[in-house]
Amino acid sequence: MYAIIEDGGRQFKVSEGDLLRIDLIDVDDETKTIEFDRVLLVADGDKITVGTPVVDGAKVVGEVTKDRVGGKKVYILKFKRRKRERRRKGHRQKYTEVRVTKIVA
């Protein structure tokens, strides 16, 4: 069984037990669970349900494994020729790591 969910303008194909990185979100310290209600497709063997645009009553439940995960460092370079101007700046995107526990269709 797998599902396609939408979060942060991106689509993820998930099944139970998968580990995925989503954009950083605030999570309660007590619950540590996240529900994704924008489920675009649910497939269980030969039975496939496609939403218009989302599947009614479907959700994906996950638990947060790590709150703040740093991504790969990306360097931005700005350069102006003949002006002796150079600038180098770095950026590291923050993510939340989530393990999918249940798909409710």
FINUTOR-765577 format. One record per atom (N, C-alpha, C): x, y, z; residue in three letters. Coordinates in pm, whole numbers, plus 50000, padded with zeros to 5 digits. Example, Ala and Ser with C-alpha at 12.3 -4.5 7.8 and 13.67 -1.06 7.14 Angstrom:
# FINUTOR-765577
{{51319, 49431, 50780}, 'ALA'}
{{51230, 49550, 50780}, 'ALA'}
{{51320, 49670, 50780}, 'ALA'}
{{51285, 49775, 50708}, 'SER'}
{{51367, 49894, 50714}, 'SER'}
{{51290, 50003, 50787}, 'SER'}
//
This chain:
# FINUTOR-765577
{{50085, 49882, 50000}, 'MET'}
{{50000, 50000, 50000}, 'MET'}
{{50089, 50124, 50000}, 'MET'}
{{50056, 50218, 49914}, 'TYR'}
{{50130, 50344, 49911}, 'TYR'}
{{50034, 50458, 49883}, 'TYR'}
{{50083, 50579, 49908}, 'ALA'}
{{50002, 50699, 49885}, 'ALA'}
{{50093, 50809, 49832}, 'ALA'}
{{50032, 50902, 49762}, 'ILE'}
{{50103, 51021, 49716}, 'ILE'}
{{50043, 51140, 49790}, 'ILE'}
{{50128, 51210, 49865}, 'ILE'}
{{50082, 51324, 49945}, 'ILE'}
{{50147, 51451, 49893}, 'ILE'}
{{50086, 51563, 49930}, 'GLU'}
{{50140, 51693, 49895}, 'GLU'}
{{50169, 51770, 50023}, 'GLU'}
{{50291, 51824, 50031}, 'ASP'}
{{50328, 51905, 50147}, 'ASP'}
{{50432, 52007, 50102}, 'ASP'}
{{50407, 52131, 50132}, 'GLY'}
{{50502, 52236, 50098}, 'GLY'}
{{50519, 52256, 49948}, 'GLY'}
{{50415, 52229, 49869}, 'GLY'}
{{50423, 52247, 49726}, 'GLY'}
{{50494, 52134, 49653}, 'GLY'}
{{50532, 52028, 49726}, 'ARG'}
{{50599, 51913, 49664}, 'ARG'}
{{50516, 51787, 49690}, 'ARG'}
{{50534, 51689, 49605}, 'GLN'}
{{50462, 51563, 49618}, 'GLN'}
{{50558, 51452, 49658}, 'GLN'}
{{50513, 51365, 49749}, 'PHE'}
{{50593, 51254, 49798}, 'PHE'}
{{50516, 51124, 49781}, 'PHE'}
{{50585, 51020, 49736}, 'LYS'}
{{50527, 50886, 49732}, 'LYS'}
{{50572, 50816, 49859}, 'LYS'}
{{50477, 50778, 49946}, 'VAL'}
{{50511, 50720, 50076}, 'VAL'}
{{50438, 50588, 50096}, 'VAL'}
{{50502, 50500, 50171}, 'SER'}
{{50439, 50379, 50221}, 'SER'}
{{50475, 50368, 50369}, 'SER'}
{{50412, 50275, 50438}, 'GLU'}
{{50435, 50264, 50583}, 'GLU'}
{{50580, 50228, 50611}, 'GLU'}
{{50639, 50301, 50707}, 'GLY'}
{{50778, 50279, 50745}, 'GLY'}
{{50877, 50367, 50672}, 'GLY'}
{{50832, 50442, 50572}, 'ASP'}
{{50924, 50530, 50497}, 'ASP'}
{{50968, 50647, 50582}, 'ASP'}
{{51087, 50697, 50553}, 'LEU'}
{{51142, 50813, 50620}, 'LEU'}
{{51152, 50925, 50518}, 'LEU'}
{{51092, 51041, 50547}, 'LEU'}
{{51097, 51151, 50452}, 'LEU'}
{{51131, 51281, 50521}, 'LEU'}
{{51190, 51371, 50444}, 'ARG'}
{{51226, 51503, 50494}, 'ARG'}
{{51130, 51605, 50436}, 'ARG'}
{{51065, 51679, 50527}, 'ILE'}
{{50975, 51786, 50485}, 'ILE'}
{{51032, 51917, 50536}, 'ILE'}
{{50977, 52028, 50489}, 'ASP'}
{{51022, 52158, 50536}, 'ASP'}
{{50999, 52170, 50686}, 'ASP'}
{{51080, 52249, 50751}, 'LEU'}
{{51077, 52263, 50896}, 'LEU'}
{{50941, 52312, 50942}, 'LEU'}
{{50881, 52242, 51039}, 'ILE'}
{{50753, 52281, 51098}, 'ILE'}
{{50764, 52272, 51249}, 'ILE'}
{{50677, 52346, 51317}, 'ASP'}
{{50672, 52339, 51462}, 'ASP'}
{{50587, 52220, 51504}, 'ASP'}
{{50639, 52139, 51596}, 'VAL'}
{{50570, 52019, 51641}, 'VAL'}
{{50559, 52024, 51792}, 'VAL'}
{{50442, 51981, 51845}, 'ASP'}
{{50425, 51974, 51989}, 'ASP'}
{{50522, 51872, 52048}, 'ASP'}
{{50576, 51903, 52167}, 'ASP'}
{{50670, 51811, 52231}, 'ASP'}
{{50601, 51685, 52282}, 'ASP'}
{{50471, 51695, 52316}, 'GLU'}
{{50402, 51580, 52373}, 'GLU'}
{{50360, 51479, 52266}, 'GLU'}
{{50300, 51528, 52156}, 'THR'}
{{50241, 51436, 52060}, 'THR'}
{{50344, 51381, 51962}, 'THR'}
{{50424, 51468, 51900}, 'LYS'}
{{50524, 51430, 51801}, 'LYS'}
{{50464, 51356, 51683}, 'LYS'}
{{50335, 51379, 51653}, 'THR'}
{{50273, 51316, 51537}, 'THR'}
{{50226, 51424, 51440}, 'THR'}
{{50225, 51388, 51313}, 'ILE'}
{{50182, 51479, 51207}, 'ILE'}
{{50082, 51404, 51121}, 'ILE'}
{{49975, 51474, 51081}, 'GLU'}
{{49877, 51417, 50989}, 'GLU'}
{{49881, 51495, 50859}, 'GLU'}
{{49900, 51425, 50751}, 'PHE'}
{{49896, 51485, 50617}, 'PHE'}
{{49759, 51455, 50559}, 'PHE'}
{{49678, 51559, 50539}, 'ASP'}
{{49542, 51538, 50490}, 'ASP'}
{{49530, 51564, 50340}, 'ASP'}
{{49635, 51615, 50277}, 'ARG'}
{{49632, 51635, 50132}, 'ARG'}
{{49688, 51511, 50063}, 'ARG'}
{{49604, 51408, 50055}, 'VAL'}
{{49640, 51282, 49992}, 'VAL'}
{{49584, 51284, 49850}, 'VAL'}
{{49670, 51274, 49751}, 'LEU'}
{{49628, 51283, 49612}, 'LEU'}
{{49593, 51148, 49551}, 'LEU'}
{{49654, 51041, 49601}, 'LEU'}
{{49631, 50909, 49545}, 'LEU'}
{{49658, 50804, 49652}, 'LEU'}
{{49576, 50700, 49656}, 'VAL'}
{{49597, 50586, 49745}, 'VAL'}
{{49589, 50460, 49662}, 'VAL'}
{{49690, 50374, 49672}, 'ALA'}
{{49693, 50249, 49597}, 'ALA'}
{{49712, 50133, 49695}, 'ALA'}
{{49622, 50034, 49686}, 'ASP'}
{{49631, 49914, 49769}, 'ASP'}
{{49619, 49793, 49676}, 'ASP'}
{{49733, 49745, 49630}, 'GLY'}
{{49732, 49635, 49533}, 'GLY'}
{{49678, 49682, 49400}, 'GLY'}
{{49568, 49620, 49353}, 'ASP'}
{{49507, 49658, 49227}, 'ASP'}
{{49406, 49771, 49242}, 'ASP'}
{{49368, 49802, 49365}, 'LYS'}
{{49268, 49907, 49390}, 'LYS'}
{{49339, 50042, 49403}, 'LYS'}
{{49312, 50132, 49309}, 'ILE'}
{{49374, 50265, 49308}, 'ILE'}
{{49264, 50369, 49316}, 'ILE'}
{{49279, 50461, 49412}, 'THR'}
{{49184, 50571, 49429}, 'THR'}
{{49256, 50702, 49401}, 'THR'}
{{49206, 50774, 49302}, 'VAL'}
{{49265, 50903, 49264}, 'VAL'}
{{49170, 51012, 49308}, 'VAL'}
{{49222, 51115, 49374}, 'GLY'}
{{49140, 51225, 49422}, 'GLY'}
{{49119, 51332, 49318}, 'GLY'}
{{49016, 51413, 49343}, 'THR'}
{{48987, 51527, 49254}, 'THR'}
{{48974, 51654, 49337}, 'THR'}
{{49069, 51722, 49382}, 'PRO'}
{{49213, 51696, 49376}, 'PRO'}
{{49263, 51606, 49489}, 'PRO'}
{{49187, 51592, 49601}, 'VAL'}
{{49232, 51506, 49711}, 'VAL'}
{{49132, 51394, 49732}, 'VAL'}
{{49179, 51285, 49793}, 'VAL'}
{{49093, 51171, 49825}, 'VAL'}
{{49018, 51204, 49953}, 'VAL'}
{{48883, 51191, 49950}, 'ASP'}
{{48802, 51221, 50066}, 'ASP'}
{{48824, 51119, 50176}, 'ASP'}
{{48848, 51167, 50299}, 'GLY'}
{{48862, 51080, 50415}, 'GLY'}
{{48997, 51012, 50428}, 'GLY'}
{{49087, 51036, 50338}, 'ALA'}
{{49219, 50972, 50344}, 'ALA'}
{{49318, 51063, 50416}, 'ALA'}
{{49409, 51002, 50491}, 'LYS'}
{{49515, 51078, 50557}, 'LYS'}
{{49634, 50986, 50581}, 'LYS'}
{{49748, 51047, 50598}, 'VAL'}
{{49871, 50976, 50627}, 'VAL'}
{{49922, 51027, 50761}, 'VAL'}
{{49949, 50936, 50852}, 'VAL'}
{{49994, 50971, 50987}, 'VAL'}
{{50141, 50936, 50999}, 'VAL'}
{{50219, 51028, 51056}, 'GLY'}
{{50362, 51005, 51074}, 'GLY'}
{{50408, 51057, 51208}, 'GLY'}
{{50523, 51009, 51253}, 'GLU'}
{{50581, 51058, 51378}, 'GLU'}
{{50715, 51122, 51348}, 'GLU'}
{{50745, 51227, 51422}, 'VAL'}
{{50869, 51302, 51402}, 'VAL'}
{{50983, 51226, 51466}, 'VAL'}
{{51087, 51197, 51388}, 'THR'}
{{51205, 51130, 51443}, 'THR'}
{{51311, 51231, 51483}, 'THR'}
{{51331, 51335, 51401}, 'LYS'}
{{51426, 51442, 51432}, 'LYS'}
{{51360, 51576, 51402}, 'LYS'}
{{51374, 51670, 51496}, 'ASP'}
{{51310, 51801, 51480}, 'ASP'}
{{51379, 51886, 51375}, 'ASP'}
{{51508, 51909, 51392}, 'ARG'}
{{51580, 52000, 51305}, 'ARG'}
{{51697, 51926, 51241}, 'ARG'}
{{51686, 51900, 51113}, 'VAL'}
{{51792, 51833, 51039}, 'VAL'}
{{51845, 51933, 50938}, 'VAL'}
{{51976, 51949, 50937}, 'GLY'}
{{52038, 52041, 50842}, 'GLY'}
{{52063, 51973, 50710}, 'GLY'}
{{52030, 52039, 50603}, 'GLY'}
{{52054, 51984, 50470}, 'GLY'}
{{52194, 52013, 50423}, 'GLY'}
{{52218, 51987, 50298}, 'LYS'}
{{52347, 52012, 50238}, 'LYS'}
{{52371, 52162, 50227}, 'LYS'}
{{52496, 52205, 50251}, 'LYS'}
{{52527, 52347, 50244}, 'LYS'}
{{52539, 52391, 50099}, 'LYS'}
{{52471, 52500, 50067}, 'VAL'}
{{52470, 52554, 49932}, 'VAL'}
{{52538, 52691, 49937}, 'VAL'}
{{52633, 52714, 49845}, 'TYR'}
{{52703, 52841, 49841}, 'TYR'}
{{52650, 52925, 49725}, 'TYR'}
{{52629, 53053, 49754}, 'ILE'}
{{52584, 53148, 49654}, 'ILE'}
{{52701, 53241, 49624}, 'ILE'}
{{52738, 53254, 49498}, 'LEU'}
{{52849, 53339, 49459}, 'LEU'}
{{52798, 53454, 49374}, 'LEU'}
{{52838, 53574, 49409}, 'LYS'}
{{52807, 53691, 49327}, 'LYS'}
{{52939, 53752, 49284}, 'LYS'}
{{52948, 53788, 49159}, 'PHE'}
{{53073, 53837, 49104}, 'PHE'}
{{53045, 53944, 49000}, 'PHE'}
{{53115, 54057, 49011}, 'LYS'}
{{53105, 54162, 48910}, 'LYS'}
{{53244, 54182, 48852}, 'LYS'}
{{53253, 54163, 48724}, 'ARG'}
{{53383, 54172, 48660}, 'ARG'}
{{53432, 54317, 48654}, 'ARG'}
{{53561, 54332, 48660}, 'ARG'}
{{53632, 54461, 48652}, 'ARG'}
{{53598, 54555, 48767}, 'ARG'}
{{53524, 54512, 48865}, 'LYS'}
{{53488, 54598, 48978}, 'LYS'}
{{53551, 54551, 49108}, 'LYS'}
{{53624, 54440, 49104}, 'ARG'}
{{53687, 54380, 49223}, 'ARG'}
{{53582, 54350, 49330}, 'ARG'}
{{53466, 54307, 49286}, 'GLU'}
{{53358, 54278, 49380}, 'GLU'}
{{53323, 54130, 49372}, 'GLU'}
{{53338, 54063, 49483}, 'ARG'}
{{53301, 53922, 49495}, 'ARG'}
{{53232, 53902, 49628}, 'ARG'}
{{53129, 53818, 49626}, 'ARG'}
{{53059, 53788, 49749}, 'ARG'}
{{53029, 53638, 49753}, 'ARG'}
{{53052, 53575, 49865}, 'ARG'}
{{53022, 53434, 49882}, 'ARG'}
{{52938, 53419, 50008}, 'ARG'}
{{52824, 53356, 49993}, 'LYS'}
{{52733, 53341, 50106}, 'LYS'}
{{52685, 53197, 50109}, 'LYS'}
{{52670, 53140, 50228}, 'GLY'}
{{52625, 53002, 50241}, 'GLY'}
{{52487, 52994, 50303}, 'GLY'}
{{52419, 52886, 50269}, 'HIS'}
{{52284, 52865, 50323}, 'HIS'}
{{52264, 52716, 50346}, 'HIS'}
{{52205, 52680, 50458}, 'ARG'}
{{52175, 52542, 50490}, 'ARG'}
{{52027, 52532, 50525}, 'ARG'}
{{51950, 52460, 50443}, 'GLN'}
{{51806, 52446, 50462}, 'GLN'}
{{51779, 52355, 50582}, 'GLN'}
{{51680, 52388, 50662}, 'LYS'}
{{51641, 52308, 50777}, 'LYS'}
{{51521, 52220, 50740}, 'LYS'}
{{51523, 52095, 50785}, 'TYR'}
{{51417, 52000, 50756}, 'TYR'}
{{51366, 51936, 50885}, 'TYR'}
{{51249, 51875, 50876}, 'THR'}
{{51195, 51790, 50982}, 'THR'}
{{51188, 51650, 50924}, 'THR'}
{{51241, 51553, 50999}, 'GLU'}
{{51243, 51414, 50952}, 'GLU'}
{{51123, 51340, 51010}, 'GLU'}
{{51044, 51276, 50923}, 'VAL'}
{{50919, 51212, 50963}, 'VAL'}
{{50919, 51066, 50915}, 'VAL'}
{{50879, 50974, 51004}, 'ARG'}
{{50859, 50835, 50967}, 'ARG'}
{{50710, 50807, 50955}, 'ARG'}
{{50669, 50755, 50841}, 'VAL'}
{{50526, 50727, 50814}, 'VAL'}
{{50485, 50604, 50893}, 'VAL'}
{{50380, 50616, 50976}, 'THR'}
{{50335, 50505, 51058}, 'THR'}
{{50209, 50439, 51004}, 'THR'}
{{50117, 50518, 50944}, 'LYS'}
{{49991, 50460, 50902}, 'LYS'}
{{49932, 50537, 50785}, 'LYS'}
{{49872, 50464, 50692}, 'ILE'}
{{49798, 50523, 50581}, 'ILE'}
{{49651, 50485, 50598}, 'ILE'}
{{49566, 50586, 50616}, 'VAL'}
{{49422, 50563, 50632}, 'VAL'}
{{49354, 50601, 50503}, 'VAL'}
{{49284, 50503, 50442}, 'ALA'}
{{49220, 50529, 50314}, 'ALA'}
{{49068, 50534, 50330}, 'ALA'}
//
